[in-house]
Amino acid sequence: MEKQNITLSLSKEVLRRVKVLAAEKDTSVTAIMEKLLSDYATHHEGYRQARQDHLELMKSGLDLGTDGVASWKREDLHER
């Protein structure tokens, strides 16, 4: 996979903490950021697809077995 450099500005404290974590995990700050950003993008892509799927389902409607005709009266459902 081809890589591209970017410029990222972080507070010194956050960068220090991430460097410590990277050293503890025997990895790099770049690897941590790539994993976090990849997970973030995957999560939002999945959400977007699920939303689209549900919108299409709502448009097509569901078969409730009534052929669109209610076989009951309101009074039957709401006893008083």
PDB file of N, CA, C and O in Angstrom:
ATOM      1  N   MET A   1       0.844  -1.170   0.000  1.00  0.00           N
ATOM      2  CA  MET A   1       0.000   0.000   0.000  1.00  0.00           C
ATOM      3  C   MET A   1       0.893   1.238   0.000  1.00  0.00           C
ATOM      4  O   MET A   1       1.837   1.351   0.782  1.00  0.00           O
ATOM      5  N   GLU A   2       0.572   2.144  -0.884  1.00  0.00           N
ATOM      6  CA  GLU A   2       1.342   3.381  -0.973  1.00  0.00           C
ATOM      7  C   GLU A   2       1.007   4.281   0.210  1.00  0.00           C
ATOM      8  O   GLU A   2      -0.153   4.392   0.606  1.00  0.00           O
ATOM      9  N   LYS A   3       2.004   4.906   0.757  1.00  0.00           N
ATOM     10  CA  LYS A   3       1.825   5.795   1.916  1.00  0.00           C
ATOM     11  C   LYS A   3       2.001   7.245   1.484  1.00  0.00           C
ATOM     12  O   LYS A   3       2.660   7.542   0.488  1.00  0.00           O
ATOM     13  N   GLN A   4       1.393   8.138   2.261  1.00  0.00           N
ATOM     14  CA  GLN A   4       1.546   9.570   2.026  1.00  0.00           C
ATOM     15  C   GLN A   4       1.728  10.246   3.363  1.00  0.00           C
ATOM     16  O   GLN A   4       0.997   9.967   4.314  1.00  0.00           O
ATOM     17  N   ASN A   5       2.702  11.135   3.440  1.00  0.00           N
ATOM     18  CA  ASN A   5       2.934  11.875   4.671  1.00  0.00           C
ATOM     19  C   ASN A   5       1.906  12.977   4.835  1.00  0.00           C
ATOM     20  O   ASN A   5       1.450  13.570   3.858  1.00  0.00           O
ATOM     21  N   ILE A   6       1.544  13.246   6.087  1.00  0.00           N
ATOM     22  CA  ILE A   6       0.659  14.361   6.408  1.00  0.00           C
ATOM     23  C   ILE A   6       1.266  15.135   7.568  1.00  0.00           C
ATOM     24  O   ILE A   6       2.152  14.634   8.260  1.00  0.00           O
ATOM     25  N   THR A   7       0.796  16.332   7.775  1.00  0.00           N
ATOM     26  CA  THR A   7       1.209  17.118   8.925  1.00  0.00           C
ATOM     27  C   THR A   7       0.078  17.091   9.931  1.00  0.00           C
ATOM     28  O   THR A   7      -1.076  17.350   9.592  1.00  0.00           O
ATOM     29  N   LEU A   8       0.415  16.778  11.163  1.00  0.00           N
ATOM     30  CA  LEU A   8      -0.571  16.671  12.220  1.00  0.00           C
ATOM     31  C   LEU A   8      -0.076  17.476  13.406  1.00  0.00           C
ATOM     32  O   LEU A   8       1.049  17.273  13.862  1.00  0.00           O
ATOM     33  N   SER A   9      -0.886  18.375  13.906  1.00  0.00           N
ATOM     34  CA  SER A   9      -0.509  19.183  15.057  1.00  0.00           C
ATOM     35  C   SER A   9      -1.209  18.672  16.296  1.00  0.00           C
ATOM     36  O   SER A   9      -2.438  18.626  16.352  1.00  0.00           O
ATOM     37  N   LEU A  10      -0.423  18.287  17.292  1.00  0.00           N
ATOM     38  CA  LEU A  10      -0.946  17.799  18.559  1.00  0.00           C
ATOM     39  C   LEU A  10      -0.314  18.601  19.683  1.00  0.00           C
ATOM     40  O   LEU A  10       0.769  19.167  19.533  1.00  0.00           O
ATOM     41  N   SER A  11      -1.009  18.637  20.808  1.00  0.00           N
ATOM     42  CA  SER A  11      -0.390  19.290  21.964  1.00  0.00           C
ATOM     43  C   SER A  11       0.819  18.466  22.385  1.00  0.00           C
ATOM     44  O   SER A  11       0.860  17.255  22.169  1.00  0.00           O
ATOM     45  N   LYS A  12       1.791  19.121  22.979  1.00  0.00           N
ATOM     46  CA  LYS A  12       3.005  18.420  23.415  1.00  0.00           C
ATOM     47  C   LYS A  12       2.686  17.326  24.413  1.00  0.00           C
ATOM     48  O   LYS A  12       3.316  16.268  24.401  1.00  0.00           O
ATOM     49  N   GLU A  13       1.706  17.571  25.283  1.00  0.00           N
ATOM     50  CA  GLU A  13       1.338  16.584  26.291  1.00  0.00           C
ATOM     51  C   GLU A  13       0.736  15.334  25.650  1.00  0.00           C
ATOM     52  O   GLU A  13       1.085  14.214  26.024  1.00  0.00           O
ATOM     53  N   VAL A  14      -0.160  15.523  24.694  1.00  0.00           N
ATOM     54  CA  VAL A  14      -0.772  14.379  24.010  1.00  0.00           C
ATOM     55  C   VAL A  14       0.299  13.597  23.252  1.00  0.00           C
ATOM     56  O   VAL A  14       0.329  12.368  23.313  1.00  0.00           O
ATOM     57  N   LEU A  15       1.163  14.291  22.550  1.00  0.00           N
ATOM     58  CA  LEU A  15       2.221  13.615  21.799  1.00  0.00           C
ATOM     59  C   LEU A  15       3.141  12.842  22.736  1.00  0.00           C
ATOM     60  O   LEU A  15       3.537  11.720  22.419  1.00  0.00           O
ATOM     61  N   ARG A  16       3.487  13.417  23.874  1.00  0.00           N
ATOM     62  CA  ARG A  16       4.344  12.732  24.841  1.00  0.00           C
ATOM     63  C   ARG A  16       3.681  11.439  25.312  1.00  0.00           C
ATOM     64  O   ARG A  16       4.317  10.387  25.365  1.00  0.00           O
ATOM     65  N   ARG A  17       2.393  11.532  25.653  1.00  0.00           N
ATOM     66  CA  ARG A  17       1.671  10.362  26.144  1.00  0.00           C
ATOM     67  C   ARG A  17       1.575   9.273  25.078  1.00  0.00           C
ATOM     68  O   ARG A  17       1.729   8.089  25.379  1.00  0.00           O
ATOM     69  N   VAL A  18       1.320   9.674  23.838  1.00  0.00           N
ATOM     70  CA  VAL A  18       1.206   8.693  22.752  1.00  0.00           C
ATOM     71  C   VAL A  18       2.558   8.037  22.476  1.00  0.00           C
ATOM     72  O   VAL A  18       2.620   6.841  22.190  1.00  0.00           O
ATOM     73  N   LYS A  19       3.630   8.808  22.559  1.00  0.00           N
ATOM     74  CA  LYS A  19       4.966   8.233  22.362  1.00  0.00           C
ATOM     75  C   LYS A  19       5.270   7.196  23.441  1.00  0.00           C
ATOM     76  O   LYS A  19       5.855   6.152  23.153  1.00  0.00           O
ATOM     77  N   VAL A  20       4.877   7.480  24.671  1.00  0.00           N
ATOM     78  CA  VAL A  20       5.081   6.519  25.755  1.00  0.00           C
ATOM     79  C   VAL A  20       4.287   5.250  25.483  1.00  0.00           C
ATOM     80  O   VAL A  20       4.813   4.146  25.619  1.00  0.00           O
ATOM     81  N   LEU A  21       3.029   5.400  25.100  1.00  0.00           N
ATOM     82  CA  LEU A  21       2.197   4.228  24.777  1.00  0.00           C
ATOM     83  C   LEU A  21       2.783   3.433  23.618  1.00  0.00           C
ATOM     84  O   LEU A  21       2.805   2.202  23.654  1.00  0.00           O
ATOM     85  N   ALA A  22       3.256   4.129  22.594  1.00  0.00           N
ATOM     86  CA  ALA A  22       3.847   3.444  21.439  1.00  0.00           C
ATOM     87  C   ALA A  22       5.075   2.652  21.868  1.00  0.00           C
ATOM     88  O   ALA A  22       5.260   1.514  21.435  1.00  0.00           O
ATOM     89  N   ALA A  23       5.904   3.234  22.701  1.00  0.00           N
ATOM     90  CA  ALA A  23       7.103   2.534  23.175  1.00  0.00           C
ATOM     91  C   ALA A  23       6.715   1.309  24.000  1.00  0.00           C
ATOM     92  O   ALA A  23       7.319   0.245  23.862  1.00  0.00           O
ATOM     93  N   GLU A  24       5.711   1.462  24.853  1.00  0.00           N
ATOM     94  CA  GLU A  24       5.265   0.330  25.672  1.00  0.00           C
ATOM     95  C   GLU A  24       4.728  -0.812  24.813  1.00  0.00           C
ATOM     96  O   GLU A  24       4.884  -1.981  25.166  1.00  0.00           O
ATOM     97  N   LYS A  25       4.103  -0.482  23.697  1.00  0.00           N
ATOM     98  CA  LYS A  25       3.503  -1.492  22.813  1.00  0.00           C
ATOM     99  C   LYS A  25       4.464  -1.908  21.696  1.00  0.00           C
ATOM    100  O   LYS A  25       4.101  -2.701  20.826  1.00  0.00           O
ATOM    101  N   ASP A  26       5.693  -1.373  21.721  1.00  0.00           N
ATOM    102  CA  ASP A  26       6.707  -1.677  20.715  1.00  0.00           C
ATOM    103  C   ASP A  26       6.183  -1.390  19.312  1.00  0.00           C
ATOM    104  O   ASP A  26       6.315  -2.209  18.402  1.00  0.00           O
ATOM    105  N   THR A  27       5.588  -0.214  19.157  1.00  0.00           N
ATOM    106  CA  THR A  27       5.064   0.211  17.861  1.00  0.00           C
ATOM    107  C   THR A  27       5.427   1.679  17.660  1.00  0.00           C
ATOM    108  O   THR A  27       6.245   2.225  18.400  1.00  0.00           O
ATOM    109  N   SER A  28       4.829   2.309  16.673  1.00  0.00           N
ATOM    110  CA  SER A  28       5.124   3.717  16.379  1.00  0.00           C
ATOM    111  C   SER A  28       3.868   4.564  16.521  1.00  0.00           C
ATOM    112  O   SER A  28       2.746   4.058  16.509  1.00  0.00           O
ATOM    113  N   VAL A  29       4.087   5.854  16.654  1.00  0.00           N
ATOM    114  CA  VAL A  29       2.955   6.783  16.694  1.00  0.00           C
ATOM    115  C   VAL A  29       2.189   6.695  15.374  1.00  0.00           C
ATOM    116  O   VAL A  29       0.959   6.757  15.361  1.00  0.00           O
ATOM    117  N   THR A  30       2.905   6.552  14.283  1.00  0.00           N
ATOM    118  CA  THR A  30       2.268   6.425  12.969  1.00  0.00           C
ATOM    119  C   THR A  30       1.347   5.209  12.920  1.00  0.00           C
ATOM    120  O   THR A  30       0.227   5.303  12.418  1.00  0.00           O
ATOM    121  N   ALA A  31       1.807   4.070  13.436  1.00  0.00           N
ATOM    122  CA  ALA A  31       0.993   2.854  13.427  1.00  0.00           C
ATOM    123  C   ALA A  31      -0.253   3.030  14.283  1.00  0.00           C
ATOM    124  O   ALA A  31      -1.335   2.577  13.911  1.00  0.00           O
ATOM    125  N   ILE A  32      -0.102   3.682  15.423  1.00  0.00           N
ATOM    126  CA  ILE A  32      -1.257   3.940  16.295  1.00  0.00           C
ATOM    127  C   ILE A  32      -2.266   4.827  15.582  1.00  0.00           C
ATOM    128  O   ILE A  32      -3.461   4.531  15.578  1.00  0.00           O
ATOM    129  N   MET A  33      -1.793   5.913  14.979  1.00  0.00           N
ATOM    130  CA  MET A  33      -2.695   6.844  14.298  1.00  0.00           C
ATOM    131  C   MET A  33      -3.370   6.171  13.103  1.00  0.00           C
ATOM    132  O   MET A  33      -4.560   6.380  12.864  1.00  0.00           O
ATOM    133  N   GLU A  34      -2.619   5.365  12.354  1.00  0.00           N
ATOM    134  CA  GLU A  34      -3.214   4.689  11.206  1.00  0.00           C
ATOM    135  C   GLU A  34      -4.325   3.740  11.653  1.00  0.00           C
ATOM    136  O   GLU A  34      -5.383   3.693  11.026  1.00  0.00           O
ATOM    137  N   LYS A  35      -4.098   2.990  12.723  1.00  0.00           N
ATOM    138  CA  LYS A  35      -5.115   2.069  13.247  1.00  0.00           C
ATOM    139  C   LYS A  35      -6.351   2.835  13.722  1.00  0.00           C
ATOM    140  O   LYS A  35      -7.477   2.462  13.396  1.00  0.00           O
ATOM    141  N   LEU A  36      -6.141   3.899  14.489  1.00  0.00           N
ATOM    142  CA  LEU A  36      -7.267   4.691  14.994  1.00  0.00           C
ATOM    143  C   LEU A  36      -8.084   5.296  13.855  1.00  0.00           C
ATOM    144  O   LEU A  36      -9.314   5.240  13.875  1.00  0.00           O
ATOM    145  N   LEU A  37      -7.410   5.871  12.870  1.00  0.00           N
ATOM    146  CA  LEU A  37      -8.121   6.502  11.756  1.00  0.00           C
ATOM    147  C   LEU A  37      -8.823   5.461  10.881  1.00  0.00           C
ATOM    148  O   LEU A  37      -9.919   5.709  10.377  1.00  0.00           O
ATOM    149  N   SER A  38      -8.199   4.311  10.703  1.00  0.00           N
ATOM    150  CA  SER A  38      -8.828   3.239   9.928  1.00  0.00           C
ATOM    151  C   SER A  38     -10.091   2.739  10.634  1.00  0.00           C
ATOM    152  O   SER A  38     -11.130   2.557   9.999  1.00  0.00           O
ATOM    153  N   ASP A  39      -9.997   2.520  11.944  1.00  0.00           N
ATOM    154  CA  ASP A  39     -11.168   2.086  12.715  1.00  0.00           C
ATOM    155  C   ASP A  39     -12.282   3.127  12.660  1.00  0.00           C
ATOM    156  O   ASP A  39     -13.455   2.778  12.527  1.00  0.00           O
ATOM    157  N   TYR A  40     -11.919   4.393  12.760  1.00  0.00           N
ATOM    158  CA  TYR A  40     -12.893   5.492  12.707  1.00  0.00           C
ATOM    159  C   TYR A  40     -13.620   5.497  11.365  1.00  0.00           C
ATOM    160  O   TYR A  40     -14.846   5.599  11.318  1.00  0.00           O
ATOM    161  N   ALA A  41     -12.862   5.385  10.274  1.00  0.00           N
ATOM    162  CA  ALA A  41     -13.464   5.400   8.941  1.00  0.00           C
ATOM    163  C   ALA A  41     -14.353   4.175   8.728  1.00  0.00           C
ATOM    164  O   ALA A  41     -15.444   4.293   8.170  1.00  0.00           O
ATOM    165  N   THR A  42     -13.901   3.015   9.164  1.00  0.00           N
ATOM    166  CA  THR A  42     -14.682   1.786   9.015  1.00  0.00           C
ATOM    167  C   THR A  42     -15.994   1.886   9.776  1.00  0.00           C
ATOM    168  O   THR A  42     -17.043   1.495   9.264  1.00  0.00           O
ATOM    169  N   HIS A  43     -15.942   2.406  10.993  1.00  0.00           N
ATOM    170  CA  HIS A  43     -17.150   2.568  11.810  1.00  0.00           C
ATOM    171  C   HIS A  43     -18.164   3.458  11.103  1.00  0.00           C
ATOM    172  O   HIS A  43     -19.343   3.113  11.018  1.00  0.00           O
ATOM    173  N   HIS A  44     -17.715   4.592  10.600  1.00  0.00           N
ATOM    174  CA  HIS A  44     -18.645   5.531   9.968  1.00  0.00           C
ATOM    175  C   HIS A  44     -19.147   5.037   8.618  1.00  0.00           C
ATOM    176  O   HIS A  44     -20.283   5.324   8.240  1.00  0.00           O
ATOM    177  N   GLU A  45     -18.323   4.303   7.892  1.00  0.00           N
ATOM    178  CA  GLU A  45     -18.791   3.716   6.632  1.00  0.00           C
ATOM    179  C   GLU A  45     -19.865   2.674   6.906  1.00  0.00           C
ATOM    180  O   GLU A  45     -20.856   2.593   6.180  1.00  0.00           O
ATOM    181  N   GLY A  46     -19.671   1.883   7.945  1.00  0.00           N
ATOM    182  CA  GLY A  46     -20.678   0.886   8.319  1.00  0.00           C
ATOM    183  C   GLY A  46     -21.978   1.526   8.741  1.00  0.00           C
ATOM    184  O   GLY A  46     -23.056   1.049   8.385  1.00  0.00           O
ATOM    185  N   TYR A  47     -21.886   2.607   9.502  1.00  0.00           N
ATOM    186  CA  TYR A  47     -23.084   3.337   9.923  1.00  0.00           C
ATOM    187  C   TYR A  47     -23.813   3.887   8.701  1.00  0.00           C
ATOM    188  O   TYR A  47     -25.035   3.782   8.599  1.00  0.00           O
ATOM    189  N   ARG A  48     -23.062   4.469   7.784  1.00  0.00           N
ATOM    190  CA  ARG A  48     -23.674   5.069   6.590  1.00  0.00           C
ATOM    191  C   ARG A  48     -24.405   3.997   5.774  1.00  0.00           C
ATOM    192  O   ARG A  48     -25.511   4.235   5.288  1.00  0.00           O
ATOM    193  N   GLN A  49     -23.790   2.820   5.624  1.00  0.00           N
ATOM    194  CA  GLN A  49     -24.421   1.745   4.856  1.00  0.00           C
ATOM    195  C   GLN A  49     -25.665   1.220   5.562  1.00  0.00           C
ATOM    196  O   GLN A  49     -26.685   0.971   4.918  1.00  0.00           O
ATOM    197  N   ALA A  50     -25.591   1.051   6.877  1.00  0.00           N
ATOM    198  CA  ALA A  50     -26.752   0.568   7.634  1.00  0.00           C
ATOM    199  C   ALA A  50     -27.898   1.566   7.531  1.00  0.00           C
ATOM    200  O   ALA A  50     -29.054   1.172   7.381  1.00  0.00           O
ATOM    201  N   ARG A  51     -27.586   2.848   7.608  1.00  0.00           N
ATOM    202  CA  ARG A  51     -28.611   3.892   7.484  1.00  0.00           C
ATOM    203  C   ARG A  51     -29.280   3.811   6.118  1.00  0.00           C
ATOM    204  O   ARG A  51     -30.505   3.874   6.011  1.00  0.00           O
ATOM    205  N   GLN A  52     -28.462   3.670   5.068  1.00  0.00           N
ATOM    206  CA  GLN A  52     -29.006   3.587   3.711  1.00  0.00           C
ATOM    207  C   GLN A  52     -29.886   2.357   3.553  1.00  0.00           C
ATOM    208  O   GLN A  52     -30.958   2.434   2.954  1.00  0.00           O
ATOM    209  N   ASP A  53     -29.441   1.222   4.086  1.00  0.00           N
ATOM    210  CA  ASP A  53     -30.231  -0.003   4.012  1.00  0.00           C
ATOM    211  C   ASP A  53     -31.582   0.160   4.699  1.00  0.00           C
ATOM    212  O   ASP A  53     -32.603  -0.285   4.175  1.00  0.00           O
ATOM    213  N   HIS A  54     -31.594   0.786   5.849  1.00  0.00           N
ATOM    214  CA  HIS A  54     -32.846   0.964   6.586  1.00  0.00           C
ATOM    215  C   HIS A  54     -33.772   1.967   5.902  1.00  0.00           C
ATOM    216  O   HIS A  54     -34.990   1.790   5.914  1.00  0.00           O
ATOM    217  N   LEU A  55     -33.210   3.013   5.310  1.00  0.00           N
ATOM    218  CA  LEU A  55     -34.044   3.968   4.571  1.00  0.00           C
ATOM    219  C   LEU A  55     -34.718   3.281   3.381  1.00  0.00           C
ATOM    220  O   LEU A  55     -35.890   3.532   3.102  1.00  0.00           O
ATOM    221  N   GLU A  56     -33.979   2.413   2.678  1.00  0.00           N
ATOM    222  CA  GLU A  56     -34.561   1.682   1.553  1.00  0.00           C
ATOM    223  C   GLU A  56     -35.661   0.733   2.034  1.00  0.00           C
ATOM    224  O   GLU A  56     -36.687   0.588   1.370  1.00  0.00           O
ATOM    225  N   LEU A  57     -35.455   0.096   3.171  1.00  0.00           N
ATOM    226  CA  LEU A  57     -36.465  -0.795   3.735  1.00  0.00           C
ATOM    227  C   LEU A  57     -37.725  -0.017   4.105  1.00  0.00           C
ATOM    228  O   LEU A  57     -38.842  -0.483   3.880  1.00  0.00           O
ATOM    229  N   MET A  58     -37.536   1.171   4.673  1.00  0.00           N
ATOM    230  CA  MET A  58     -38.695   1.996   5.035  1.00  0.00           C
ATOM    231  C   MET A  58     -39.478   2.427   3.796  1.00  0.00           C
ATOM    232  O   MET A  58     -40.708   2.489   3.825  1.00  0.00           O
ATOM    233  N   LYS A  59     -38.764   2.726   2.705  1.00  0.00           N
ATOM    234  CA  LYS A  59     -39.435   3.139   1.474  1.00  0.00           C
ATOM    235  C   LYS A  59     -40.243   1.998   0.871  1.00  0.00           C
ATOM    236  O   LYS A  59     -41.347   2.210   0.370  1.00  0.00           O
ATOM    237  N   SER A  60     -39.696   0.794   0.920  1.00  0.00           N
ATOM    238  CA  SER A  60     -40.388  -0.338   0.310  1.00  0.00           C
ATOM    239  C   SER A  60     -41.497  -0.876   1.206  1.00  0.00           C
ATOM    240  O   SER A  60     -42.429  -1.516   0.720  1.00  0.00           O
ATOM    241  N   GLY A  61     -41.408  -0.626   2.495  1.00  0.00           N
ATOM    242  CA  GLY A  61     -42.434  -1.083   3.423  1.00  0.00           C
ATOM    243  C   GLY A  61     -42.267  -2.542   3.781  1.00  0.00           C
ATOM    244  O   GLY A  61     -41.459  -3.255   3.185  1.00  0.00           O
ATOM    245  N   LEU A  62     -43.025  -2.974   4.745  1.00  0.00           N
ATOM    246  CA  LEU A  62     -42.978  -4.355   5.209  1.00  0.00           C
ATOM    247  C   LEU A  62     -44.314  -5.031   4.940  1.00  0.00           C
ATOM    248  O   LEU A  62     -45.367  -4.396   5.010  1.00  0.00           O
ATOM    249  N   ASP A  63     -44.264  -6.311   4.632  1.00  0.00           N
ATOM    250  CA  ASP A  63     -45.481  -7.087   4.418  1.00  0.00           C
ATOM    251  C   ASP A  63     -45.986  -7.546   5.784  1.00  0.00           C
ATOM    252  O   ASP A  63     -45.375  -8.401   6.425  1.00  0.00           O
ATOM    253  N   LEU A  64     -47.098  -6.977   6.219  1.00  0.00           N
ATOM    254  CA  LEU A  64     -47.669  -7.335   7.513  1.00  0.00           C
ATOM    255  C   LEU A  64     -48.749  -8.404   7.378  1.00  0.00           C
ATOM    256  O   LEU A  64     -49.393  -8.773   8.360  1.00  0.00           O
ATOM    257  N   GLY A  65     -48.940  -8.891   6.173  1.00  0.00           N
ATOM    258  CA  GLY A  65     -49.909  -9.953   5.948  1.00  0.00           C
ATOM    259  C   GLY A  65     -51.342  -9.467   5.880  1.00  0.00           C
ATOM    260  O   GLY A  65     -52.265 -10.277   5.963  1.00  0.00           O
ATOM    261  N   THR A  66     -51.556  -8.172   5.732  1.00  0.00           N
ATOM    262  CA  THR A  66     -52.922  -7.639   5.712  1.00  0.00           C
ATOM    263  C   THR A  66     -53.328  -7.140   4.333  1.00  0.00           C
ATOM    264  O   THR A  66     -54.465  -6.711   4.141  1.00  0.00           O
ATOM    265  N   ASP A  67     -52.421  -7.191   3.381  1.00  0.00           N
ATOM    266  CA  ASP A  67     -52.664  -6.640   2.043  1.00  0.00           C
ATOM    267  C   ASP A  67     -53.082  -5.177   2.121  1.00  0.00           C
ATOM    268  O   ASP A  67     -53.810  -4.689   1.257  1.00  0.00           O
ATOM    269  N   GLY A  68     -52.623  -4.477   3.157  1.00  0.00           N
ATOM    270  CA  GLY A  68     -52.905  -3.057   3.295  1.00  0.00           C
ATOM    271  C   GLY A  68     -54.268  -2.731   3.846  1.00  0.00           C
ATOM    272  O   GLY A  68     -54.653  -1.562   3.877  1.00  0.00           O
ATOM    273  N   VAL A  69     -55.018  -3.738   4.286  1.00  0.00           N
ATOM    274  CA  VAL A  69     -56.369  -3.513   4.797  1.00  0.00           C
ATOM    275  C   VAL A  69     -56.420  -3.951   6.258  1.00  0.00           C
ATOM    276  O   VAL A  69     -56.073  -5.086   6.586  1.00  0.00           O
ATOM    277  N   ALA A  70     -56.845  -3.066   7.114  1.00  0.00           N
ATOM    278  CA  ALA A  70     -56.987  -3.407   8.530  1.00  0.00           C
ATOM    279  C   ALA A  70     -58.264  -4.219   8.718  1.00  0.00           C
ATOM    280  O   ALA A  70     -59.341  -3.807   8.286  1.00  0.00           O
ATOM    281  N   SER A  71     -58.135  -5.371   9.364  1.00  0.00           N
ATOM    282  CA  SER A  71     -59.299  -6.235   9.561  1.00  0.00           C
ATOM    283  C   SER A  71     -59.908  -6.035  10.949  1.00  0.00           C
ATOM    284  O   SER A  71     -60.664  -6.884  11.422  1.00  0.00           O
ATOM    285  N   TRP A  72     -59.594  -4.950  11.585  1.00  0.00           N
ATOM    286  CA  TRP A  72     -60.090  -4.677  12.928  1.00  0.00           C
ATOM    287  C   TRP A  72     -60.582  -3.245  13.006  1.00  0.00           C
ATOM    288  O   TRP A  72     -60.305  -2.422  12.133  1.00  0.00           O
ATOM    289  N   LYS A  73     -61.299  -2.974  14.043  1.00  0.00           N
ATOM    290  CA  LYS A  73     -61.791  -1.618  14.270  1.00  0.00           C
ATOM    291  C   LYS A  73     -61.077  -1.040  15.478  1.00  0.00           C
ATOM    292  O   LYS A  73     -60.643  -1.776  16.364  1.00  0.00           O
ATOM    293  N   ARG A  74     -60.961   0.245  15.509  1.00  0.00           N
ATOM    294  CA  ARG A  74     -60.271   0.926  16.600  1.00  0.00           C
ATOM    295  C   ARG A  74     -60.885   0.556  17.946  1.00  0.00           C
ATOM    296  O   ARG A  74     -60.168   0.346  18.924  1.00  0.00           O
ATOM    297  N   GLU A  75     -62.186   0.477  17.993  1.00  0.00           N
ATOM    298  CA  GLU A  75     -62.874   0.168  19.225  1.00  0.00           C
ATOM    299  C   GLU A  75     -62.485  -1.215  19.759  1.00  0.00           C
ATOM    300  O   GLU A  75     -62.410  -1.426  20.969  1.00  0.00           O
ATOM    301  N   ASP A  76     -62.239  -2.148  18.838  1.00  0.00           N
ATOM    302  CA  ASP A  76     -61.839  -3.492  19.253  1.00  0.00           C
ATOM    303  C   ASP A  76     -60.453  -3.505  19.898  1.00  0.00           C
ATOM    304  O   ASP A  76     -60.173  -4.325  20.772  1.00  0.00           O
ATOM    305  N   LEU A  77     -59.599  -2.595  19.461  1.00  0.00           N
ATOM    306  CA  LEU A  77     -58.247  -2.548  19.991  1.00  0.00           C
ATOM    307  C   LEU A  77     -58.144  -1.763  21.280  1.00  0.00           C
ATOM    308  O   LEU A  77     -57.255  -2.017  22.093  1.00  0.00           O
ATOM    309  N   HIS A  78     -59.045  -0.808  21.480  1.00  0.00           N
ATOM    310  CA  HIS A  78     -58.975   0.079  22.639  1.00  0.00           C
ATOM    311  C   HIS A  78     -60.259  -0.056  23.453  1.00  0.00           C
ATOM    312  O   HIS A  78     -61.201   0.722  23.303  1.00  0.00           O
ATOM    313  N   GLU A  79     -60.267  -1.058  24.310  1.00  0.00           N
ATOM    314  CA  GLU A  79     -61.446  -1.240  25.169  1.00  0.00           C
ATOM    315  C   GLU A  79     -61.527  -0.090  26.143  1.00  0.00           C
ATOM    316  O   GLU A  79     -60.516   0.413  26.632  1.00  0.00           O
ATOM    317  N   ARG A  80     -62.754   0.316  26.413  1.00  0.00           N
ATOM    318  CA  ARG A  80     -62.940   1.438  27.360  1.00  0.00           C
ATOM    319  C   ARG A  80     -63.733   0.986  28.540  1.00  0.00           C
ATOM    320  O   ARG A  80     -63.997   1.777  29.445  1.00  0.00           O
TER     321      ARG A  80
END
